[in-house]
């Protein structure tokens, strides 16, 4: 009986240590590199790929940053895409471009979202109308969400394939909101 109780407590302890899955809780820093009171959660996928006119299936690191502004009930989602594992480099488009994110859920249904480049064009964000839908998927899903991001530019096209594992998102989001 003591051995069973010990095993149970050990497993409980291991699983309770990281109830955020691959999501990490972080703070923004000021111009001096000091931590501010503003926090965010992030998820990083190191196994993505991207393709464009110069390459196909090259290394992509994707970072999803989730934050709230004062009074918001739906967070802001920001995608940083690091081509060749360095960057961020997405959003630096010449001319007009459209940004479309297609996701595939565990039940094989898919949904499409329009995105737009953020400040300084170094990252991309959801249109506000789509953030709520994506938020609900992150809270509800328990299997990785497959993501295919396509940028159709006036002079070039790029595609990005990556996954977001929602396990732990709800717990990390709750900590972020408190």
GROMACS elastic network, one bead per residue, 0.5 to 0.9 nm:
[ bonds ]
;  ai    aj funct       b0    kb
    1     4     6  0.51323   500
    1     5     6  0.62361   500
    1     6     6  0.85539   500
    2     5     6  0.51351   500
    2     6     6  0.60565   500
    2     7     6  0.86127   500
    3     6     6  0.50604   500
    3     7     6  0.61834   500
    3     8     6  0.86079   500
    4     7     6  0.51206   500
    4     8     6  0.61285   500
    4     9     6  0.85865   500
    5     8     6  0.50692   500
    5     9     6  0.61082   500
    5    10     6  0.84695   500
    6     9     6  0.51765   500
    6    10     6  0.60303   500
    6    11     6  0.86047   500
    7    10     6  0.50483   500
    7    11     6  0.61296   500
    7    12     6  0.84712   500
    8    11     6  0.52393   500
    8    12     6  0.60500   500
    8    13     6  0.85162   500
    9    13     6  0.59884   500
    9    14     6  0.85504   500
   10    13     6  0.51028   500
   10    14     6  0.61874   500
   10    15     6  0.86946   500
   11    14     6  0.50800   500
   11    15     6  0.61762   500
   11    16     6  0.84412   500
   12    15     6  0.53244   500
   12    16     6  0.59724   500
   12    17     6  0.85612   500
   13    16     6  0.51444   500
   13    17     6  0.61175   500
   14    17     6  0.54461   500
   14    18     6  0.74123   500
   15    18     6  0.60284   500
   15    19     6  0.66169   500
   16    19     6  0.54885   500
   17    20     6  0.86188   500
   18    21     6  0.58735   500
   18    22     6  0.84068   500
   18   168     6  0.81650   500
   19   167     6  0.84558   500
   19   168     6  0.56166   500
   19   169     6  0.88437   500
   19   171     6  0.66079   500
   19   172     6  0.78770   500
   20    23     6  0.53171   500
   20    24     6  0.69494   500
   20    25     6  0.86769   500
   20   167     6  0.71211   500
   20   169     6  0.61692   500
   20   170     6  0.78862   500
   20   171     6  0.58049   500
   20   172     6  0.53204   500
   20   173     6  0.88665   500
   21    24     6  0.81427   500
   21   165     6  0.82135   500
   21   166     6  0.80026   500
   21   167     6  0.55048   500
   21   169     6  0.73157   500
   21   171     6  0.89371   500
   21   172     6  0.85819   500
   22    42     6  0.84208   500
   22    43     6  0.61619   500
   22    44     6  0.75610   500
   22   165     6  0.74189   500
   22   166     6  0.83945   500
   22   167     6  0.74912   500
   22   168     6  0.70498   500
   22   169     6  0.83648   500
   23    41     6  0.64087   500
   23    42     6  0.55004   500
   23    44     6  0.78180   500
   23   165     6  0.87131   500
   23   166     6  0.83653   500
   23   167     6  0.82547   500
   23   168     6  0.65266   500
   23   169     6  0.63880   500
   23   172     6  0.66218   500
   24    40     6  0.83943   500
   24    41     6  0.53965   500
   24    42     6  0.53715   500
   24    43     6  0.65944   500
   24   172     6  0.73183   500
   25    39     6  0.72200   500
   25    40     6  0.60274   500
   25    42     6  0.67155   500
   25   172     6  0.69126   500
   25   173     6  0.89398   500
   25   175     6  0.81903   500
   25   176     6  0.74216   500
   26    38     6  0.87247   500
   26    39     6  0.55863   500
   26    40     6  0.54536   500
   26    41     6  0.59320   500
   26    42     6  0.75751   500
   27    35     6  0.59800   500
   27    36     6  0.62925   500
   27    37     6  0.68965   500
   27    38     6  0.57687   500
   27    40     6  0.60842   500
   27    41     6  0.84266   500
   28    33     6  0.88329   500
   28    34     6  0.83557   500
   28    35     6  0.59888   500
   28    36     6  0.56818   500
   28    37     6  0.75709   500
   28    38     6  0.57891   500
   28    39     6  0.59139   500
   28    40     6  0.74064   500
   29    32     6  0.74950   500
   29    33     6  0.52034   500
   29    34     6  0.50836   500
   29    36     6  0.53186   500
   29    37     6  0.87015   500
   29    38     6  0.83226   500
   30    33     6  0.53123   500
   30    34     6  0.54752   500
   30    35     6  0.65251   500
   30    36     6  0.63643   500
   31    34     6  0.74689   500
   32    35     6  0.88975   500
   35    38     6  0.82621   500
   36    39     6  0.77111   500
   38    67     6  0.87402   500
   39    67     6  0.70525   500
   39    68     6  0.84893   500
   39   176     6  0.68702   500
   40    65     6  0.67711   500
   40    66     6  0.56569   500
   40    68     6  0.76065   500
   40   173     6  0.87179   500
   40   176     6  0.64743   500
   41    64     6  0.83191   500
   41    65     6  0.59142   500
   41    66     6  0.52720   500
   41    67     6  0.67016   500
   41   169     6  0.87207   500
   41   172     6  0.68147   500
   41   173     6  0.72132   500
   41   176     6  0.69924   500
   42    63     6  0.67112   500
   42    64     6  0.54346   500
   42    66     6  0.60832   500
   42    67     6  0.88229   500
   43    62     6  0.81315   500
   43    63     6  0.56327   500
   43    64     6  0.51681   500
   43    65     6  0.67080   500
   43    66     6  0.85951   500
   43   164     6  0.74058   500
   43   165     6  0.81356   500
   43   166     6  0.89806   500
   43   169     6  0.89246   500
   44    61     6  0.70822   500
   44    62     6  0.56010   500
   44    64     6  0.63990   500
   44    65     6  0.88054   500
   44   164     6  0.79669   500
   45    48     6  0.66489   500
   45    60     6  0.83480   500
   45    61     6  0.57387   500
   45    62     6  0.51430   500
   45    63     6  0.64554   500
   45    64     6  0.85420   500
   45   162     6  0.68794   500
   45   163     6  0.65629   500
   45   164     6  0.68567   500
   45   165     6  0.85670   500
   46    59     6  0.82548   500
   46    60     6  0.67431   500
   46    62     6  0.66114   500
   46    63     6  0.86682   500
   46    85     6  0.81057   500
   46   162     6  0.84551   500
   47    59     6  0.72646   500
   47    60     6  0.66387   500
   47    61     6  0.65838   500
   47    62     6  0.83593   500
   47   161     6  0.89352   500
   47   162     6  0.68159   500
   47   163     6  0.80519   500
   48    57     6  0.85886   500
   48    58     6  0.82586   500
   48    59     6  0.62580   500
   48    61     6  0.59295   500
   48    62     6  0.70231   500
   48   160     6  0.72684   500
   48   161     6  0.54719   500
   48   163     6  0.72194   500
   49    56     6  0.80780   500
   49    57     6  0.50358   500
   49    58     6  0.51504   500
   49    61     6  0.78854   500
   49    83     6  0.82668   500
   49    84     6  0.86916   500
   49   159     6  0.84228   500
   49   160     6  0.58982   500
   49   161     6  0.53299   500
   49   162     6  0.67141   500
   50    55     6  0.78821   500
   50    56     6  0.64470   500
   50    57     6  0.52858   500
   50    58     6  0.53133   500
   50    59     6  0.66048   500
   50    60     6  0.59885   500
   50    83     6  0.71293   500
   50    84     6  0.85535   500
   50   158     6  0.71790   500
   50   159     6  0.55197   500
   50   161     6  0.61880   500
   50   162     6  0.87380   500
   51    54     6  0.76137   500
   51    55     6  0.53681   500
   51    57     6  0.55164   500
   51    58     6  0.64832   500
   51   157     6  0.85240   500
   51   158     6  0.56960   500
   51   159     6  0.53448   500
   51   160     6  0.66654   500
   51   161     6  0.88763   500
   52    55     6  0.54384   500
   52    56     6  0.63543   500
   52    57     6  0.89423   500
   52   156     6  0.75413   500
   52   157     6  0.59466   500
   52   159     6  0.66063   500
   53    56     6  0.79006   500
   53   156     6  0.71504   500
   53   157     6  0.71645   500
   53   158     6  0.76010   500
   55    58     6  0.64984   500
   57    60     6  0.86655   500
   57   160     6  0.88879   500
   57   161     6  0.89245   500
   58    83     6  0.75625   500
   58    84     6  0.63075   500
   59    82     6  0.83882   500
   59    83     6  0.63694   500
   59    85     6  0.59680   500
   60    81     6  0.68901   500
   60    82     6  0.56215   500
   60    84     6  0.56333   500
   60    85     6  0.54629   500
   60    86     6  0.82691   500
   60   160     6  0.76480   500
   60   161     6  0.81546   500
   60   162     6  0.79236   500
   61    80     6  0.82775   500
   61    81     6  0.60139   500
   61    82     6  0.50177   500
   61    83     6  0.67896   500
   61    84     6  0.76915   500
   61    85     6  0.53810   500
   61    86     6  0.77318   500
   61   162     6  0.82308   500
   62    79     6  0.69293   500
   62    80     6  0.58399   500
   62    82     6  0.62326   500
   62    83     6  0.87735   500
   62    85     6  0.87880   500
   62   162     6  0.70917   500
   62   163     6  0.85684   500
   62   164     6  0.89778   500
   63    78     6  0.80897   500
   63    79     6  0.57952   500
   63    80     6  0.50569   500
   63    81     6  0.64760   500
   63    82     6  0.82019   500
   64    77     6  0.67743   500
   64    78     6  0.56647   500
   64    80     6  0.64314   500
   64    81     6  0.87512   500
   64   164     6  0.83071   500
   65    76     6  0.80123   500
   65    77     6  0.57947   500
   65    78     6  0.50498   500
   65    79     6  0.64577   500
   65    80     6  0.78793   500
   66    75     6  0.61950   500
   66    76     6  0.57041   500
   66    78     6  0.65360   500
   66   173     6  0.83160   500
   67    74     6  0.89716   500
   67    75     6  0.53747   500
   67    76     6  0.53692   500
   67    77     6  0.68868   500
   67    78     6  0.84968   500
   67   173     6  0.89105   500
   67   176     6  0.78587   500
   68    71     6  0.80218   500
   68    72     6  0.60545   500
   68    73     6  0.76475   500
   68    74     6  0.71858   500
   68    76     6  0.60290   500
   68   176     6  0.83096   500
   68   177     6  0.78810   500
   69    72     6  0.55395   500
   69    73     6  0.86980   500
   69    75     6  0.74683   500
   69    76     6  0.79015   500
   70    73     6  0.88750   500
   72    75     6  0.67179   500
   72    76     6  0.89210   500
   74   128     6  0.89640   500
   74   131     6  0.70657   500
   74   132     6  0.60732   500
   74   135     6  0.73221   500
   75   131     6  0.73236   500
   75   132     6  0.80363   500
   75   135     6  0.76718   500
   76   125     6  0.76383   500
   76   126     6  0.77003   500
   76   128     6  0.80831   500
   76   131     6  0.70022   500
   77   124     6  0.85589   500
   77   125     6  0.58979   500
   77   126     6  0.64952   500
   77   131     6  0.70836   500
   77   134     6  0.89613   500
   77   135     6  0.87348   500
   78   118     6  0.81901   500
   78   123     6  0.67023   500
   78   124     6  0.58429   500
   78   126     6  0.74665   500
   79   123     6  0.57337   500
   79   124     6  0.53420   500
   79   125     6  0.63257   500
   79   126     6  0.89487   500
   80    87     6  0.84084   500
   80    88     6  0.58676   500
   80    89     6  0.80213   500
   80    90     6  0.73155   500
   80   122     6  0.73252   500
   80   124     6  0.69104   500
   81    85     6  0.85721   500
   81    86     6  0.84990   500
   81    87     6  0.71547   500
   81    88     6  0.54108   500
   81    89     6  0.64856   500
   81    90     6  0.59224   500
   81   122     6  0.85890   500
   81   123     6  0.70522   500
   81   124     6  0.86172   500
   81   160     6  0.84887   500
   82    85     6  0.50983   500
   82    89     6  0.60210   500
   82    90     6  0.74912   500
   83    86     6  0.56928   500
   83    87     6  0.62014   500
   83    88     6  0.71031   500
   83    89     6  0.65245   500
   83    90     6  0.79831   500
   84    87     6  0.79570   500
   85    88     6  0.87512   500
   86    89     6  0.79252   500
   87    90     6  0.80880   500
   87   122     6  0.86163   500
   88    91     6  0.88155   500
   88   122     6  0.60346   500
   88   123     6  0.70734   500
   89    92     6  0.64704   500
   89   121     6  0.85543   500
   89   122     6  0.59568   500
   89   123     6  0.75974   500
   90    93     6  0.78055   500
   90   117     6  0.82857   500
   90   121     6  0.72557   500
   90   122     6  0.57029   500
   90   123     6  0.58461   500
   90   124     6  0.74451   500
   91    97     6  0.89826   500
   91   116     6  0.83558   500
   91   117     6  0.54707   500
   91   118     6  0.77143   500
   91   120     6  0.83088   500
   91   122     6  0.52907   500
   91   123     6  0.58150   500
   91   124     6  0.66351   500
   91   151     6  0.88122   500
   92   117     6  0.85525   500
   92   120     6  0.84381   500
   92   121     6  0.56633   500
   92   122     6  0.65804   500
   92   123     6  0.87726   500
   93    96     6  0.75164   500
   93    97     6  0.69235   500
   93   121     6  0.80346   500
   93   153     6  0.69276   500
   93   154     6  0.84679   500
   93   155     6  0.85079   500
   93   156     6  0.83603   500
   94    97     6  0.79555   500
   94   153     6  0.75415   500
   94   154     6  0.72390   500
   94   155     6  0.71460   500
   94   156     6  0.86642   500
   95   153     6  0.70095   500
   95   154     6  0.55753   500
   95   155     6  0.72764   500
   96   152     6  0.85422   500
   96   153     6  0.59759   500
   96   154     6  0.54192   500
   96   155     6  0.85676   500
   97   116     6  0.89380   500
   97   151     6  0.65751   500
   97   152     6  0.54176   500
   97   154     6  0.60029   500
   97   155     6  0.87496   500
   97   156     6  0.88482   500
   97   157     6  0.87753   500
   98   114     6  0.77592   500
   98   115     6  0.76766   500
   98   116     6  0.75411   500
   98   150     6  0.80410   500
   98   151     6  0.56552   500
   98   152     6  0.52470   500
   98   153     6  0.64738   500
   98   154     6  0.89446   500
   99   113     6  0.84246   500
   99   114     6  0.58895   500
   99   115     6  0.50383   500
   99   116     6  0.61116   500
   99   117     6  0.81034   500
   99   124     6  0.83083   500
   99   149     6  0.71747   500
   99   150     6  0.58964   500
   99   152     6  0.66488   500
   99   153     6  0.86442   500
  100   112     6  0.68319   500
  100   113     6  0.56755   500
  100   115     6  0.58392   500
  100   116     6  0.86400   500
  100   148     6  0.82179   500
  100   149     6  0.56660   500
  100   150     6  0.52690   500
  100   151     6  0.64843   500
  100   152     6  0.83787   500
  101   111     6  0.82781   500
  101   112     6  0.56783   500
  101   113     6  0.50939   500
  101   114     6  0.63858   500
  101   115     6  0.69365   500
  101   126     6  0.89823   500
  101   147     6  0.67702   500
  101   148     6  0.57634   500
  101   150     6  0.64217   500
  101   151     6  0.88222   500
  102   110     6  0.68077   500
  102   111     6  0.56685   500
  102   113     6  0.63468   500
  102   114     6  0.89243   500
  102   146     6  0.82579   500
  102   147     6  0.57926   500
  102   148     6  0.51299   500
  102   149     6  0.62146   500
  102   150     6  0.81924   500
  103   109     6  0.83547   500
  103   110     6  0.53824   500
  103   111     6  0.54393   500
  103   112     6  0.64459   500
  103   113     6  0.83547   500
  103   145     6  0.65015   500
  103   146     6  0.55023   500
  103   148     6  0.63375   500
  103   149     6  0.85244   500
  104   107     6  0.80795   500
  104   108     6  0.58910   500
  104   109     6  0.57635   500
  104   111     6  0.67582   500
  104   145     6  0.59060   500
  104   146     6  0.50821   500
  104   147     6  0.65671   500
  104   148     6  0.85105   500
  105   108     6  0.53184   500
  105   109     6  0.55695   500
  105   110     6  0.61333   500
  105   111     6  0.84106   500
  105   137     6  0.81676   500
  105   141     6  0.74812   500
  105   143     6  0.77989   500
  105   144     6  0.75918   500
  105   145     6  0.53183   500
  105   146     6  0.67687   500
  106   109     6  0.74253   500
  106   141     6  0.73180   500
  106   142     6  0.80018   500
  106   143     6  0.59896   500
  106   144     6  0.72651   500
  106   145     6  0.69342   500
  106   146     6  0.86092   500
  107   110     6  0.87531   500
  113   126     6  0.73290   500
  113   127     6  0.79640   500
  113   130     6  0.64056   500
  113   131     6  0.89372   500
  113   134     6  0.87199   500
  114   125     6  0.87781   500
  114   126     6  0.65355   500
  114   127     6  0.63708   500
  114   130     6  0.76758   500
  115   124     6  0.63972   500
  115   125     6  0.53727   500
  115   127     6  0.57025   500
  115   130     6  0.87573   500
  116   121     6  0.89327   500
  116   123     6  0.86071   500
  116   124     6  0.54446   500
  116   125     6  0.54622   500
  116   126     6  0.64419   500
  116   127     6  0.68455   500
  117   120     6  0.81125   500
  117   121     6  0.51431   500
  117   122     6  0.72411   500
  117   123     6  0.58584   500
  117   125     6  0.62627   500
  117   126     6  0.89125   500
  118   121     6  0.51080   500
  118   122     6  0.66203   500
  118   123     6  0.54313   500
  118   124     6  0.51806   500
  118   125     6  0.62372   500
  119   122     6  0.69001   500
  119   123     6  0.75127   500
  119   124     6  0.86539   500
  120   123     6  0.79548   500
  121   124     6  0.73188   500
  125   128     6  0.86920   500
  125   131     6  0.88056   500
  126   129     6  0.78833   500
  126   130     6  0.61293   500
  126   131     6  0.57833   500
  126   134     6  0.88980   500
  127   130     6  0.55678   500
  127   131     6  0.66175   500
  128   131     6  0.53063   500
  128   132     6  0.75427   500
  129   132     6  0.66092   500
  129   133     6  0.78698   500
  130   133     6  0.54167   500
  130   134     6  0.63980   500
  130   135     6  0.86192   500
  131   134     6  0.52182   500
  131   135     6  0.59841   500
  131   136     6  0.86814   500
  132   136     6  0.62798   500
  132   137     6  0.88037   500
  133   136     6  0.52254   500
  133   137     6  0.65130   500
  133   138     6  0.89187   500
  134   137     6  0.51286   500
  134   138     6  0.63671   500
  134   139     6  0.87963   500
  135   138     6  0.52204   500
  135   139     6  0.63740   500
  135   140     6  0.87056   500
  136   139     6  0.51725   500
  136   140     6  0.60719   500
  136   141     6  0.84761   500
  137   140     6  0.51021   500
  137   141     6  0.57215   500
  137   145     6  0.86638   500
  137   166     6  0.84291   500
  138   141     6  0.56822   500
  138   142     6  0.82489   500
  138   145     6  0.82931   500
  138   164     6  0.86580   500
  138   165     6  0.83571   500
  138   166     6  0.53021   500
  138   167     6  0.83636   500
  138   169     6  0.67626   500
  138   170     6  0.77294   500
  139   142     6  0.82859   500
  139   166     6  0.70368   500
  139   167     6  0.85747   500
  139   168     6  0.89079   500
  139   169     6  0.65873   500
  139   170     6  0.55479   500
  140   166     6  0.82191   500
  140   170     6  0.86629   500
  141   144     6  0.76118   500
  141   145     6  0.77422   500
  141   165     6  0.85915   500
  141   166     6  0.62598   500
  141   167     6  0.77020   500
  142   145     6  0.87550   500
  142   165     6  0.76424   500
  142   166     6  0.60463   500
  142   167     6  0.56381   500
  142   168     6  0.89008   500
  143   164     6  0.87454   500
  143   165     6  0.63270   500
  143   166     6  0.67536   500
  143   167     6  0.71883   500
  144   163     6  0.60588   500
  144   164     6  0.54029   500
  144   166     6  0.62573   500
  144   167     6  0.79759   500
  145   162     6  0.86033   500
  145   163     6  0.54856   500
  145   164     6  0.51468   500
  145   165     6  0.61865   500
  145   166     6  0.73844   500
  146   161     6  0.76459   500
  146   162     6  0.62375   500
  146   164     6  0.66598   500
  146   165     6  0.87717   500
  147   160     6  0.78976   500
  147   161     6  0.57652   500
  147   162     6  0.52852   500
  147   163     6  0.55662   500
  147   164     6  0.74482   500
  148   159     6  0.70168   500
  148   160     6  0.56374   500
  148   162     6  0.66822   500
  148   163     6  0.86231   500
  149   158     6  0.82321   500
  149   159     6  0.56077   500
  149   161     6  0.65029   500
  149   162     6  0.84657   500
  150   157     6  0.74705   500
  150   158     6  0.58796   500
  150   160     6  0.64138   500
  150   161     6  0.89038   500
  151   156     6  0.82943   500
  151   157     6  0.55862   500
  151   158     6  0.51665   500
  151   159     6  0.62790   500
  151   160     6  0.85835   500
  152   155     6  0.83851   500
  152   156     6  0.66836   500
  152   158     6  0.67333   500
  152   159     6  0.86247   500
  153   157     6  0.53748   500
  153   158     6  0.80877   500
  154   157     6  0.80701   500
  165   168     6  0.83613   500
  165   169     6  0.82928   500
  166   169     6  0.52314   500
  166   170     6  0.79723   500
  167   170     6  0.77494   500
  167   171     6  0.88385   500
  168   171     6  0.54167   500
  168   172     6  0.61902   500
  168   173     6  0.85057   500
  169   172     6  0.51093   500
  169   173     6  0.58436   500
  169   174     6  0.84432   500
  170   173     6  0.50233   500
  170   174     6  0.60728   500
  170   175     6  0.86779   500
  171   174     6  0.51004   500
  171   175     6  0.63597   500
  171   176     6  0.86656   500
  172   175     6  0.51465   500
  172   176     6  0.62059   500
  172   177     6  0.87446   500
  173   177     6  0.62145   500
  173   178     6  0.87917   500
  174   177     6  0.51429   500
  174   178     6  0.64171   500
  175   178     6  0.52992   500
